[in-house]
């Protein structure tokens, strides 16, 4: 498993540095780091659930996380996906290609 | 910007180093949606599907000849363009955020036909800006300018 305290551990080994980083919660360094929750495979942290995936295999999918995380469009090509997603999605979305087999989720 | 111990993303049961990125035209007026792209040490350059090119407002020049572009998954025909590349933050739910964590103002990206699953971040203009550390055992990677 990846180190869930990767930020602090990486930046400084001393307690003092860790404290300083905690206090500077608004600092760029901390904010720019990926959230530790992405490392889990539980529940809503998955980008797509394996059950949803079958029909999206070998397709581009657009995922919106507002108001809840869901697939807002899918298509065989990037341009077709963007066209459909911009029509249907009311909120920002991001693009993933789902390979033919297996699962895709944040690990 | 430093990315340390960034977890791999699992695709087809295989964990890979991937990042959310966005391409933009050099003037920043046109841009793609956030895309999950794979860091690919086997690719000589950044490779994206051909139709992303149109999303950035680029057009083919008359009589422009396609190049053969190779990657880890094969060879395809395509065209190169200079674009801007932003690495985006990852939100707690695993999706892309809007905040730019690193900007590469000029990157040559190869837009390739019939290679639709290619969102690859390769050596030229991308990896050659960073020190990349891959830890397959821990399924994480680090990217330091």
gemmi code that builds the backbone of each chain (N, CA, C; Angstrom):
import gemmi

chains = {
    "A": [
        ("UNK", (0.838, -1.209, 0.000), (0.000, 0.000, 0.000), (0.868, 1.253, 0.000)),
        ("UNK", (0.445, 2.259, -0.739), (1.210, 3.500, -0.728), (1.175, 4.126, 0.662)),
        ("UNK", (2.191, 4.893, 0.927), (2.261, 5.577, 2.204), (1.215, 6.675, 2.261)),
        ("UNK", (0.285, 6.550, 3.184), (-0.809, 7.527, 3.217), (-0.394, 8.867, 3.794)),
        ("UNK", (0.766, 8.889, 4.405), (1.261, 10.167, 4.900), (2.414, 10.623, 4.017)),
        ("UNK", (2.258, 10.331, 2.754), (3.353, 10.585, 1.839), (3.860, 12.013, 1.849)),
        ("UNK", (2.976, 12.951, 1.999), (3.387, 14.355, 1.929), (4.376, 14.684, 3.034)),
        ("UNK", (3.920, 14.470, 4.254), (4.748, 14.848, 5.382), (6.033, 14.011, 5.436)),
        ("UNK", (5.887, 12.746, 5.201), (7.036, 11.856, 5.293), (8.112, 12.257, 4.291)),
        ("UNK", (7.633, 12.681, 3.121), (8.579, 12.977, 2.058), (9.308, 14.291, 2.303)),
        ("UNK", (8.571, 15.251, 2.785), (9.122, 16.597, 2.883), (10.124, 16.730, 4.014)),
        ("UNK", (9.841, 16.117, 5.112), (10.794, 16.256, 6.208), (10.623, 15.168, 7.234)),
        ("UNK", (11.696, 14.693, 7.757), (11.613, 13.593, 8.706), (11.379, 14.089, 10.123)),
        ("UNK", (11.692, 15.349, 10.391), (11.619, 15.820, 11.766), (10.201, 16.218, 12.141)),
        ("UNK", (9.918, 16.120, 13.425), (8.605, 16.503, 13.941), (8.325, 17.969, 13.644)),
        ("UNK", (9.362, 18.795, 13.772), (9.199, 20.230, 13.569), (8.697, 20.562, 12.178)),
        ("UNK", (9.274, 19.916, 11.219), (8.865, 20.168, 9.831), (7.433, 19.710, 9.615)),
        ("UNK", (7.101, 18.562, 10.212), (5.735, 18.053, 10.065), (4.730, 19.037, 10.664)),
        ("UNK", (5.064, 19.569, 11.835), (4.184, 20.534, 12.481), (4.018, 21.782, 11.624)),
        ("UNK", (5.135, 22.210, 11.074), (5.112, 23.411, 10.243), (4.203, 23.191, 9.027)),
        ("UNK", (4.300, 22.026, 8.464), (3.485, 21.734, 7.288), (2.010, 21.640, 7.643)),
        ("UNK", (1.738, 21.097, 8.819), (0.350, 21.005, 9.255), (-0.246, 22.397, 9.412)),
        ("UNK", (0.533, 23.290, 10.038), (0.052, 24.651, 10.257), (-0.174, 25.356, 8.919)),
        ("UNK", (0.719, 25.097, 8.010), (0.615, 25.785, 6.711), (-0.335, 25.039, 5.796)),
        ("UNK", (-1.535, 24.800, 6.309), (-2.468, 23.985, 5.532), (-2.858, 24.664, 4.228)),
        ("UNK", (-2.676, 25.966, 4.176), (-3.045, 26.658, 2.944), (-1.849, 26.770, 1.989)),
        ("UNK", (-0.730, 26.226, 2.407), (0.446, 26.371, 1.551), (0.292, 25.551, 0.273)),
        ("UNK", (1.005, 25.982, -0.723), (0.886, 25.330, -2.030), (1.214, 23.850, -1.952)),
        ("UNK", (2.281, 23.560, -1.258), (2.782, 22.199, -1.251), (1.719, 21.200, -0.828)),
        ("UNK", (1.020, 21.544, 0.253), (0.024, 20.599, 0.750), (-1.191, 20.562, -0.161)),
        ("UNK", (-1.628, 21.706, -0.566), (-2.813, 21.742, -1.401), (-2.604, 21.030, -2.737)),
        ("UNK", (-1.402, 21.101, -3.207), (-1.162, 20.532, -4.527), (-1.064, 19.021, -4.512)),
        ("UNK", (-0.943, 18.462, -3.352), (-0.774, 17.021, -3.290), (-2.100, 16.313, -3.483)),
        ("UNK", (-2.043, 15.139, -4.114), (-3.266, 14.368, -4.240), (-3.776, 13.971, -2.858)),
        ("UNK", (-5.061, 13.956, -2.700), (-5.621, 13.613, -1.408), (-5.352, 12.162, -1.066)),
        ("UNK", (-5.104, 11.913, 0.192), (-4.773, 10.543, 0.583), (-5.929, 9.580, 0.332)),
        ("UNK", (-7.153, 10.123, 0.322), (-8.302, 9.239, 0.138), (-8.314, 8.533, -1.202)),
        ("UNK", (-7.610, 9.086, -2.150), (-7.606, 8.440, -3.454), (-6.959, 7.057, -3.372)),
        ("UNK", (-6.200, 6.843, -2.342), (-5.505, 5.569, -2.220), (-6.436, 4.437, -1.796)),
        ("UNK", (-7.588, 4.767, -1.288), (-8.482, 3.698, -0.853), (-9.251, 3.155, -2.054)),
        ("UNK", (-9.776, 1.963, -1.882), (-10.578, 1.387, -2.967), (-12.030, 1.244, -2.520)),
        ("UNK", (-12.357, 1.926, -1.443), (-13.696, 1.744, -0.889), (-14.681, 2.735, -1.481)),
        ("UNK", (-15.903, 2.246, -1.572), (-17.055, 3.079, -1.885), (-16.862, 4.105, -2.970)),
        ("UNK", (-17.144, 5.337, -2.632), (-17.248, 6.373, -3.644), (-15.899, 6.820, -4.191)),
        ("UNK", (-14.812, 6.296, -3.644), (-13.518, 6.706, -4.168), (-13.225, 6.079, -5.527)),
        ("UNK", (-13.986, 5.060, -5.869), (-13.791, 4.466, -7.188), (-14.258, 5.449, -8.260)),
        ("UNK", (-13.458, 5.551, -9.298), (-13.875, 6.429, -10.392), (-15.085, 5.852, -11.098)),
        ("UNK", (-15.066, 4.557, -11.282), (-16.203, 3.851, -11.857), (-16.384, 2.569, -11.060)),
        ("UNK", (-17.609, 2.142, -10.876), (-17.761, 0.862, -10.193), (-17.654, -0.241, -11.230)),
        ("UNK", (-17.097, -1.371, -10.861), (-16.947, -2.461, -11.821), (-18.271, -2.872, -12.454)),
        ("UNK", (-19.356, -2.752, -11.690), (-20.647, -3.165, -12.230), (-21.080, -2.271, -13.396)),
        ("UNK", (-20.730, -1.028, -13.307), (-21.127, -0.095, -14.367), (-20.341, -0.326, -15.639)),
        ("UNK", (-19.229, -0.961, -15.482), (-18.255, -0.894, -16.543), (-18.554, -1.624, -17.828)),
        ("UNK", (-19.208, -2.756, -17.724), (-19.352, -3.631, -18.888), (-19.744, -2.868, -20.159)),
        ("UNK", (-20.788, -2.073, -20.053), (-21.255, -1.416, -21.274), (-20.351, -0.257, -21.714)),
        ("UNK", (-19.446, 0.111, -20.847), (-18.549, 1.203, -21.224), (-17.190, 0.715, -21.702)),
        ("UNK", (-17.049, -0.595, -21.786), (-15.765, -1.136, -22.214), (-15.366, -0.623, -23.583)),
        ("UNK", (-14.105, -0.311, -23.714), (-13.558, 0.133, -24.987), (-14.176, 1.464, -25.444)),
        ("UNK", (-14.620, 2.231, -24.508), (-15.229, 3.529, -24.846), (-14.601, 4.651, -24.018)),
        ("UNK", (-14.759, 5.842, -24.540), (-14.426, 7.017, -23.755), (-15.641, 7.331, -22.887)),
        ("UNK", (-15.406, 7.683, -21.642), (-16.526, 8.074, -20.798), (-16.237, 9.430, -20.154)),
        ("UNK", (-17.298, 10.169, -19.934), (-17.186, 11.458, -19.235), (-17.800, 11.286, -17.859)),
        ("UNK", (-17.056, 11.671, -16.848), (-17.525, 11.527, -15.468), (-17.668, 12.904, -14.850)),
        ("UNK", (-18.816, 13.115, -14.244), (-19.022, 14.360, -13.510), (-19.157, 14.006, -12.036)),
        ("UNK", (-18.639, 14.832, -11.161), (-18.770, 14.505, -9.740), (-19.723, 15.444, -9.013)),
        ("UNK", (-20.466, 16.194, -9.787), (-21.457, 17.067, -9.185), (-22.809, 16.893, -9.855)),
        ("UNK", (-23.923, 16.814, -9.174), (-24.030, 16.814, -7.710), (-23.562, 15.484, -7.104)),
        ("UNK", (-23.542, 14.432, -7.891), (-22.968, 13.173, -7.413), (-22.128, 12.592, -8.539)),
        ("UNK", (-21.209, 11.722, -8.174), (-20.309, 11.203, -9.196), (-21.044, 10.213, -10.094)),
        ("UNK", (-21.045, 10.480, -11.366), (-21.690, 9.551, -12.292), (-21.168, 9.762, -13.713)),
        ("UNK", (-21.439, 8.763, -14.534), (-21.049, 8.856, -15.937), (-22.115, 9.659, -16.672)),
        ("UNK", (-21.696, 10.728, -17.313), (-22.680, 11.577, -17.986), (-22.741, 11.323, -19.484)),
        ("UNK", (-21.731, 10.664, -20.029), (-21.760, 10.357, -21.461), (-20.705, 9.307, -21.767)),
        ("UNK", (-20.931, 8.597, -22.871), (-19.905, 7.666, -23.342), (-19.959, 7.643, -24.864)),
        ("UNK", (-18.840, 7.346, -25.489), (-18.790, 7.330, -26.953), (-17.539, 6.595, -27.413)),
        ("UNK", (-17.523, 6.302, -28.706), (-16.384, 5.561, -29.253), (-15.182, 6.451, -29.545)),
        ("UNK", (-15.433, 7.728, -29.731), (-14.318, 8.629, -30.010), (-14.339, 9.803, -29.031)),
        ("UNK", (-13.204, 10.445, -28.911), (-13.100, 11.585, -27.998), (-14.043, 12.712, -28.424)),
        ("UNK", (-14.049, 13.009, -29.712), (-14.861, 14.153, -30.156), (-16.356, 13.893, -29.988)),
        ("UNK", (-16.776, 12.627, -30.246), (-18.193, 12.296, -30.059), (-18.573, 12.400, -28.586)),
        ("UNK", (-17.663, 11.993, -27.744), (-17.922, 12.058, -26.304), (-18.093, 13.506, -25.846)),
        ("UNK", (-17.180, 14.342, -26.292), (-17.222, 15.744, -25.869), (-18.511, 16.409, -26.338)),
        ("UNK", (-18.886, 16.076, -27.554), (-20.112, 16.655, -28.112), (-21.316, 16.268, -27.243)),
        ("UNK", (-21.394, 14.981, -26.929), (-22.531, 14.491, -26.145), (-22.491, 15.027, -24.713)),
        ("UNK", (-21.307, 14.982, -24.135), (-21.199, 15.389, -22.726), (-21.496, 16.882, -22.550)),
        ("UNK", (-21.049, 17.687, -23.495), (-21.302, 19.133, -23.367), (-22.794, 19.437, -23.515)),
        ("UNK", (-23.471, 18.530, -24.228), (-24.909, 18.707, -24.403), (-25.663, 18.305, -23.138)),
        ("UNK", (-25.242, 17.185, -22.547), (-26.024, 16.627, -21.444), (-25.553, 17.044, -20.052)),
        ("UNK", (-24.261, 17.240, -19.891), (-23.766, 17.528, -18.540), (-23.968, 18.992, -18.183)),
        ("UNK", (-24.493, 19.194, -16.983), (-24.692, 20.582, -16.544), (-23.492, 21.079, -15.749)),
        ("UNK", (-22.650, 20.152, -15.368), (-21.478, 20.491, -14.550), (-20.202, 20.046, -15.255)),
        ("UNK", (-19.045, 20.509, -14.760), (-17.787, 20.084, -15.376), (-17.630, 18.558, -15.325)),
        ("UNK", (-16.904, 18.038, -16.274), (-16.685, 16.585, -16.312), (-15.242, 16.321, -16.713)),
        ("UNK", (-14.826, 15.090, -16.515), (-13.482, 14.696, -16.937), (-13.561, 13.420, -17.772)),
        ("UNK", (-12.496, 13.165, -18.509), (-12.542, 12.113, -19.533), (-11.591, 10.972, -19.190)),
        ("UNK", (-12.102, 9.764, -19.371), (-11.310, 8.550, -19.143), (-11.556, 7.606, -20.306)),
        ("UNK", (-10.556, 6.853, -20.679), (-10.796, 5.764, -21.612), (-10.863, 4.471, -20.809)),
        ("UNK", (-11.956, 3.712, -21.002), (-12.116, 2.441, -20.279), (-11.640, 1.311, -21.181)),
        ("UNK", (-10.627, 0.593, -20.778), (-10.134, -0.503, -21.618), (-11.161, -1.629, -21.750)),
        ("UNK", (-10.899, -2.526, -22.657), (-11.872, -3.556, -23.002), (-12.214, -4.490, -21.842)),
        ("UNK", (-11.267, -4.839, -21.071), (-11.520, -5.783, -19.985), (-11.109, -5.169, -18.654)),
        ("UNK", (-11.596, -5.821, -17.613), (-11.121, -5.460, -16.284), (-11.842, -4.279, -15.690)),
        ("UNK", (-11.231, -3.685, -14.725), (-11.871, -2.607, -13.992), (-11.005, -1.361, -14.040)),
        ("UNK", (-11.643, -0.257, -13.773), (-10.884, 0.987, -13.661), (-11.372, 1.694, -12.415)),
        ("UNK", (-10.502, 1.930, -11.517), (-10.857, 2.689, -10.331), (-9.594, 3.230, -9.705)),
        ("UNK", (-9.776, 4.229, -8.888), (-8.603, 4.764, -8.200), (-8.168, 3.733, -7.177)),
        ("UNK", (-6.904, 3.549, -7.065), (-6.435, 2.460, -6.219), (-6.025, 2.971, -4.851)),
    ],
    "B": [
        ("UNK", (6.324, 22.549, -7.662), (5.399, 21.428, -7.610), (6.159, 20.132, -7.413)),
        ("UNK", (5.699, 19.364, -6.467), (6.240, 18.019, -6.290), (5.066, 17.067, -6.170)),
        ("UNK", (5.154, 15.956, -6.824), (4.154, 14.912, -6.624), (4.897, 13.735, -6.022)),
        ("UNK", (4.576, 13.419, -4.785), (5.276, 12.337, -4.112), (4.297, 11.239, -3.726)),
        ("UNK", (4.712, 10.048, -3.921), (3.914, 8.883, -3.516), (2.479, 8.964, -4.035)),
        ("UNK", (2.370, 9.362, -5.263), (1.056, 9.483, -5.897), (0.597, 8.074, -6.284)),
        ("UNK", (-0.576, 7.669, -5.850), (-0.986, 6.280, -6.084), (-1.235, 5.971, -7.561)),
        ("UNK", (-0.931, 4.770, -7.955), (-1.254, 4.314, -9.309), (-2.772, 4.241, -9.476)),
        ("UNK", (-3.205, 4.283, -10.711), (-4.604, 4.046, -11.041), (-4.694, 2.670, -11.696)),
        ("UNK", (-5.682, 1.889, -11.292), (-5.779, 0.532, -11.812), (-6.636, 0.486, -13.076)),
        ("UNK", (-6.082, -0.052, -14.126), (-6.794, -0.220, -15.395), (-6.671, -1.678, -15.818)),
        ("UNK", (-7.766, -2.308, -16.096), (-7.777, -3.719, -16.477), (-7.019, -4.567, -15.459)),
        ("UNK", (-7.203, -4.214, -14.230), (-6.570, -4.981, -13.164), (-5.086, -4.701, -12.997)),
        ("UNK", (-4.560, -3.802, -13.807), (-3.138, -3.486, -13.709), (-2.975, -2.048, -13.256)),
        ("UNK", (-2.205, -1.861, -12.207), (-1.993, -0.507, -11.685), (-0.962, 0.222, -12.536)),
        ("UNK", (-1.293, 1.453, -12.894), (-0.393, 2.248, -13.744), (-0.238, 3.656, -13.186)),
        ("UNK", (0.890, 4.287, -13.490), (1.032, 5.686, -13.084), (0.240, 6.594, -14.024)),
        ("UNK", (-0.753, 7.272, -13.493), (-1.601, 8.130, -14.332), (-1.837, 9.476, -13.646)),
        ("UNK", (-2.061, 10.482, -14.488), (-2.301, 11.835, -13.975), (-3.451, 12.482, -14.741)),
        ("UNK", (-4.135, 13.373, -14.049), (-5.136, 14.192, -14.745), (-4.407, 15.347, -15.432)),
        ("UNK", (-4.638, 15.493, -16.708), (-4.014, 16.593, -17.443), (-5.060, 17.301, -18.318)),
        ("UNK", (-4.683, 18.485, -18.757), (-5.530, 19.199, -19.717), (-4.624, 19.853, -20.748)),
        ("UNK", (-4.983, 19.720, -22.006), (-4.234, 20.375, -23.074), (-4.930, 21.680, -23.439)),
        ("UNK", (-4.148, 22.664, -23.799), (-4.715, 23.942, -24.254), (-3.934, 24.420, -25.462)),
        ("UNK", (-4.580, 25.289, -26.237), (-3.828, 25.944, -27.305), (-2.801, 26.869, -26.650)),
        ("UNK", (-1.778, 27.231, -27.405), (-0.696, 28.023, -26.802), (-1.189, 29.352, -26.238)),
        ("UNK", (-2.214, 29.916, -26.859), (-2.751, 31.188, -26.338), (-3.754, 30.962, -25.203)),
        ("UNK", (-4.030, 29.691, -24.901), (-4.913, 29.362, -23.780), (-6.390, 29.535, -24.064)),
        ("UNK", (-6.726, 29.905, -25.301), (-8.138, 30.189, -25.599), (-8.972, 28.915, -25.752)),
        ("UNK", (-8.366, 27.875, -26.299), (-9.097, 26.606, -26.479), (-8.454, 25.552, -25.598)),
        ("UNK", (-9.282, 24.718, -24.993), (-8.688, 23.689, -24.155), (-9.541, 22.428, -24.125)),
        ("UNK", (-8.880, 21.330, -23.836), (-9.574, 20.059, -23.754), (-10.227, 19.941, -22.380)),
        ("UNK", (-11.020, 18.908, -22.234), (-11.537, 18.588, -20.906), (-10.420, 17.886, -20.125)),
        ("UNK", (-10.525, 17.792, -18.807), (-9.528, 17.028, -18.049), (-9.498, 15.573, -18.507)),
        ("UNK", (-8.298, 15.073, -18.702), (-8.118, 13.726, -19.255), (-7.192, 12.937, -18.342)),
        ("UNK", (-7.538, 11.671, -18.127), (-6.666, 10.804, -17.342), (-5.622, 10.204, -18.288)),
        ("UNK", (-4.377, 10.609, -18.122), (-3.325, 10.184, -19.046), (-2.287, 9.334, -18.314)),
        ("UNK", (-1.722, 8.421, -19.077), (-0.758, 7.490, -18.471), (0.666, 7.996, -18.659)),
        ("UNK", (1.442, 7.919, -17.615), (2.871, 8.204, -17.739), (3.519, 6.986, -18.356)),
        ("UNK", (4.109, 7.171, -19.518), (4.600, 6.039, -20.299), (6.083, 6.229, -20.633)),
        ("UNK", (6.911, 5.557, -19.893), (8.346, 5.704, -20.140), (8.753, 5.054, -21.465)),
        ("UNK", (7.865, 4.238, -22.034), (8.163, 3.593, -23.312), (7.828, 4.448, -24.515)),
        ("UNK", (7.149, 5.555, -24.300), (6.802, 6.440, -25.416), (7.838, 7.552, -25.534)),
        ("UNK", (8.243, 7.813, -26.744), (9.238, 8.864, -26.949), (8.649, 10.254, -26.779)),
        ("UNK", (7.331, 10.361, -26.905), (6.692, 11.679, -26.829), (5.291, 11.533, -26.249)),
        ("UNK", (4.594, 12.656, -26.105), (3.207, 12.623, -25.635), (2.291, 12.298, -26.809)),
        ("UNK", (1.418, 11.349, -26.617), (0.535, 10.895, -27.695), (-0.916, 10.942, -27.224)),
        ("UNK", (-1.751, 11.602, -28.040), (-3.170, 11.714, -27.712), (-3.988, 11.343, -28.944)),
        ("UNK", (-5.273, 10.994, -28.752), (-6.120, 10.684, -29.902), (-6.200, 11.877, -30.847)),
        ("UNK", (-6.365, 11.574, -32.107), (-6.323, 12.614, -33.121), (-7.362, 13.710, -32.898)),
        ("UNK", (-8.574, 13.314, -32.519), (-9.645, 14.323, -32.481), (-9.515, 15.323, -31.324)),
        ("UNK", (-8.580, 15.077, -30.429), (-8.328, 16.101, -29.399), (-7.786, 17.368, -30.063)),
        ("UNK", (-7.133, 17.153, -31.183), (-6.552, 18.265, -31.947), (-7.608, 19.321, -32.302)),
        ("UNK", (-8.767, 18.851, -32.729), (-9.827, 19.784, -33.120), (-10.391, 20.531, -31.913)),
        ("UNK", (-10.396, 19.836, -30.761), (-10.881, 20.459, -29.536), (-10.016, 21.664, -29.173)),
        ("UNK", (-8.790, 21.651, -29.632), (-7.848, 22.734, -29.313), (-7.812, 23.796, -30.408)),
        ("UNK", (-8.712, 23.643, -31.358), (-8.816, 24.651, -32.411), (-7.783, 24.518, -33.516)),
        ("UNK", (-7.058, 23.412, -33.551), (-6.071, 23.212, -34.606), (-6.728, 22.612, -35.843)),
        ("UNK", (-6.161, 22.943, -36.973), (-6.630, 22.346, -38.221), (-5.422, 21.794, -38.952)),
        ("UNK", (-5.676, 20.843, -39.834), (-4.573, 20.316, -40.635), (-4.231, 21.323, -41.716)),
        ("UNK", (-2.944, 21.435, -41.985), (-2.516, 22.329, -43.071), (-2.691, 21.604, -44.401)),
        ("UNK", (-2.961, 22.353, -45.482), (-3.096, 21.708, -46.781), (-1.839, 20.899, -47.097)),
        ("UNK", (-2.054, 19.715, -47.594), (-0.960, 18.817, -47.992), (-0.049, 18.392, -46.831)),
        ("UNK", (-0.522, 18.594, -45.638), (0.299, 18.150, -44.504), (0.330, 16.623, -44.439)),
        ("UNK", (1.498, 16.094, -44.390), (1.618, 14.629, -44.403), (1.631, 14.074, -42.993)),
        ("UNK", (0.927, 12.942, -42.844), (0.902, 12.296, -41.531), (2.236, 11.613, -41.276)),
        ("UNK", (2.608, 11.599, -40.003), (3.841, 10.926, -39.610), (3.499, 9.577, -38.993)),
        ("UNK", (4.409, 8.663, -39.060), (4.264, 7.409, -38.328), (4.806, 7.618, -36.926)),
        ("UNK", (3.950, 7.340, -35.963), (4.348, 7.592, -34.578), (4.224, 6.308, -33.776)),
        ("UNK", (5.276, 5.930, -33.140), (5.303, 4.678, -32.389), (5.106, 4.900, -30.903)),
        ("UNK", (4.454, 3.937, -30.295), (4.311, 3.969, -28.842), (4.414, 2.538, -28.341)),
        ("UNK", (4.154, 2.364, -27.058), (4.262, 1.011, -26.504), (3.208, 0.073, -27.060)),
        ("UNK", (2.103, 0.623, -27.584), (1.034, -0.250, -28.073), (0.989, -0.325, -29.597)),
        ("UNK", (1.967, 0.182, -30.264), (1.982, 0.056, -31.716), (2.303, 1.361, -32.402)),
        ("UNK", (2.112, 1.344, -33.718), (2.428, 2.527, -34.516), (1.163, 3.063, -35.157)),
        ("UNK", (1.036, 4.374, -35.208), (-0.109, 4.986, -35.859), (0.322, 6.202, -36.645)),
        ("UNK", (-0.601, 6.672, -37.495), (-0.322, 7.877, -38.271), (-0.875, 9.081, -37.526)),
        ("UNK", (-0.165, 10.163, -37.565), (-0.664, 11.321, -36.854), (0.079, 12.597, -37.172)),
        ("UNK", (-0.228, 13.616, -36.401), (0.321, 14.956, -36.633), (0.789, 15.532, -35.306)),
        ("UNK", (1.818, 16.331, -35.379), (2.290, 16.931, -34.134), (1.899, 18.405, -34.069)),
        ("UNK", (1.674, 18.863, -32.866), (1.365, 20.276, -32.641), (1.954, 20.708, -31.305)),
        ("UNK", (2.275, 21.989, -31.225), (2.712, 22.543, -29.945), (1.483, 22.972, -29.153)),
        ("UNK", (1.393, 22.510, -27.952), (0.262, 22.870, -27.096), (0.768, 23.157, -25.683)),
        ("UNK", (-0.130, 23.634, -24.859), (0.197, 23.838, -23.446), (-0.384, 22.656, -22.669)),
        ("UNK", (0.351, 22.183, -21.686), (-0.132, 21.029, -20.915), (-0.166, 21.377, -19.427)),
        ("UNK", (-1.320, 21.181, -18.825), (-1.466, 21.414, -17.384), (-1.675, 20.087, -16.677)),
        ("UNK", (-0.959, 19.901, -15.573), (-1.263, 18.768, -14.690), (-2.268, 19.281, -13.670)),
        ("UNK", (-3.367, 18.558, -13.519), (-4.446, 19.013, -12.635), (-4.421, 18.262, -11.310)),
        ("UNK", (-5.000, 18.893, -10.317), (-5.106, 18.232, -9.017), (-6.081, 17.054, -9.102)),
        ("UNK", (-5.927, 16.142, -8.170), (-6.874, 15.038, -8.043), (-7.743, 15.285, -6.818)),
        ("UNK", (-9.045, 15.182, -7.000), (-9.952, 15.412, -5.880), (-10.035, 14.156, -5.008)),
        ("UNK", (-10.540, 14.311, -3.785), (-10.626, 13.141, -2.900), (-11.408, 11.976, -3.495)),
        ("UNK", (-12.352, 12.264, -4.385), (-13.125, 11.156, -4.955), (-12.429, 10.524, -6.165)),
        ("UNK", (-11.216, 10.957, -6.442), (-10.459, 10.341, -7.529), (-10.610, 11.046, -8.864)),
        ("UNK", (-11.558, 11.962, -8.979), (-11.738, 12.658, -10.251), (-10.863, 13.909, -10.316)),
        ("UNK", (-10.893, 14.565, -11.465), (-10.006, 15.708, -11.684), (-10.571, 16.978, -11.070)),
        ("UNK", (-9.709, 17.764, -10.476), (-10.108, 19.076, -9.997), (-9.740, 20.121, -11.029)),
        ("UNK", (-10.074, 21.368, -10.750), (-9.791, 22.407, -11.739), (-8.455, 23.104, -11.493)),
        ("UNK", (-7.875, 22.872, -10.333), (-6.638, 23.573, -10.004), (-5.447, 22.997, -10.779)),
        ("UNK", (-4.650, 23.886, -11.352), (-3.461, 23.463, -12.099), (-2.305, 23.322, -11.109)),
        ("UNK", (-1.698, 22.144, -11.059), (-0.580, 21.979, -10.132), (0.771, 22.104, -10.843)),
        ("UNK", (0.760, 21.997, -12.134), (2.008, 22.244, -12.874), (1.664, 22.578, -14.321)),
        ("UNK", (2.369, 23.559, -14.840), (2.087, 23.992, -16.209), (3.326, 23.830, -17.077)),
        ("UNK", (3.141, 23.173, -18.211), (4.199, 23.094, -19.212), (3.733, 23.944, -20.385)),
        ("UNK", (4.322, 25.140, -20.566), (3.772, 26.100, -21.530), (3.896, 25.693, -22.995)),
        ("UNK", (4.874, 24.858, -23.306), (5.015, 24.456, -24.713), (5.464, 22.994, -24.791)),
        ("UNK", (4.551, 22.160, -25.259), (4.831, 20.723, -25.362), (4.453, 20.273, -26.765)),
        ("UNK", (5.322, 19.511, -27.401), (4.939, 18.923, -28.690), (4.181, 17.629, -28.411)),
        ("UNK", (2.913, 17.618, -28.834), (2.072, 16.431, -28.649), (1.767, 15.842, -30.012)),
        ("UNK", (1.796, 14.527, -30.098), (1.474, 13.831, -31.342), (0.036, 13.334, -31.258)),
        ("UNK", (-0.768, 13.759, -32.215), (-2.177, 13.370, -32.254), (-2.340, 12.281, -33.305)),
        ("UNK", (-2.746, 11.106, -32.841), (-2.632, 9.909, -33.670), (-4.000, 9.327, -34.001)),
        ("UNK", (-4.157, 8.929, -35.259), (-5.367, 8.257, -35.737), (-5.426, 6.831, -35.196)),
        ("UNK", (-6.630, 6.299, -35.114), (-6.856, 4.879, -34.829), (-6.067, 4.378, -33.629)),
        ("UNK", (-5.949, 5.194, -32.684), (-5.181, 4.831, -31.494), (-5.909, 5.424, -30.305)),
        ("UNK", (-7.217, 5.144, -30.273), (-8.076, 5.958, -29.427), (-7.806, 5.842, -27.926)),
        ("UNK", (-7.210, 4.751, -27.533), (-7.010, 4.639, -26.094), (-5.692, 5.230, -25.635)),
        ("UNK", (-5.129, 6.044, -26.479), (-3.832, 6.589, -26.146), (-3.938, 7.973, -25.532)),
        ("UNK", (-3.724, 8.051, -24.257), (-3.462, 9.337, -23.626), (-2.129, 9.117, -22.923)),
        ("UNK", (-1.063, 9.330, -23.640), (0.244, 8.942, -23.109), (1.133, 10.157, -22.873)),
        ("UNK", (1.766, 10.165, -21.731), (2.734, 11.216, -21.407), (4.125, 10.598, -21.520)),
        ("UNK", (4.807, 10.919, -22.588), (6.090, 10.277, -22.875), (7.289, 11.144, -22.556)),
        ("UNK", (8.413, 10.758, -23.135), (9.696, 11.356, -22.756), (9.839, 12.806, -23.225)),
        ("UNK", (9.715, 13.013, -24.538), (10.003, 14.344, -25.084), (8.990, 15.378, -24.581)),
        ("UNK", (9.491, 16.431, -24.043), (8.692, 17.569, -23.579), (7.850, 17.295, -22.341)),
        ("UNK", (7.804, 16.054, -21.884), (7.107, 15.829, -20.621), (8.054, 15.218, -19.590)),
        ("UNK", (8.387, 13.963, -19.760), (9.241, 13.316, -18.756), (10.615, 13.967, -18.656)),
        ("UNK", (11.063, 14.571, -19.751), (12.387, 15.190, -19.662), (12.395, 16.487, -18.844)),
        ("UNK", (11.236, 16.851, -18.291), (11.187, 17.980, -17.348), (11.285, 17.520, -15.895)),
        ("UNK", (11.212, 16.200, -15.671), (11.051, 15.722, -14.303), (12.038, 14.607, -13.945)),
        ("UNK", (12.150, 14.417, -12.644), (12.754, 13.177, -12.153), (11.575, 12.272, -11.788)),
        ("UNK", (11.457, 11.178, -12.489), (10.340, 10.255, -12.256), (10.827, 9.063, -11.452)),
        ("UNK", (10.132, 8.783, -10.370), (10.453, 7.595, -9.575), (9.228, 6.695, -9.538)),
        ("UNK", (9.396, 5.478, -9.990), (8.282, 4.528, -10.014), (8.504, 3.467, -8.948)),
        ("UNK", (7.475, 3.255, -8.149), (7.558, 2.213, -7.136), (6.403, 1.239, -7.366)),
        ("UNK", (6.662, 0.235, -8.171), (5.584, -0.697, -8.507), (5.185, -1.557, -7.315)),
        ("UNK", (6.102, -1.745, -6.407), (5.780, -2.544, -5.239), (4.741, -1.838, -4.367)),
        ("UNK", (4.945, -0.550, -4.190), (3.987, 0.231, -3.394), (2.889, 0.828, -4.264)),
        ("UNK", (2.986, 0.619, -5.545), (2.019, 1.167, -6.494), (1.882, 2.682, -6.345)),
        ("UNK", (2.994, 3.329, -6.379), (2.966, 4.780, -6.332), (4.133, 5.340, -7.137)),
        ("UNK", (4.046, 6.617, -7.475), (5.140, 7.243, -8.215), (5.359, 8.668, -7.719)),
        ("UNK", (6.513, 9.182, -8.022), (6.841, 10.560, -7.677), (7.340, 11.288, -8.921)),
        ("UNK", (6.992, 12.544, -9.006), (7.361, 13.353, -10.165), (7.870, 14.698, -9.649)),
        ("UNK", (9.153, 14.917, -9.805), (9.757, 16.136, -9.253), (10.469, 16.913, -10.368)),
        ("UNK", (10.161, 18.188, -10.521), (10.816, 18.971, -11.582), (12.327, 19.064, -11.372)),
    ],
}
model = gemmi.Model(1)
for chain_id, residues in chains.items():
    chain = gemmi.Chain(chain_id)
    for i, (resn, *xyz) in enumerate(residues, 1):
        res = gemmi.Residue()
        res.name, res.seqid = resn, gemmi.SeqId(i, " ")
        for name, pos in zip(("N", "CA", "C"), xyz):
            atom = gemmi.Atom()
            atom.name, atom.element = name, gemmi.Element(name[0])
            atom.pos, atom.b_iso = gemmi.Position(*pos), 0.0
            res.add_atom(atom)
        chain.add_residue(res)
    model.add_chain(chain)
structure = gemmi.Structure()
structure.add_model(model)
structure.setup_entities()
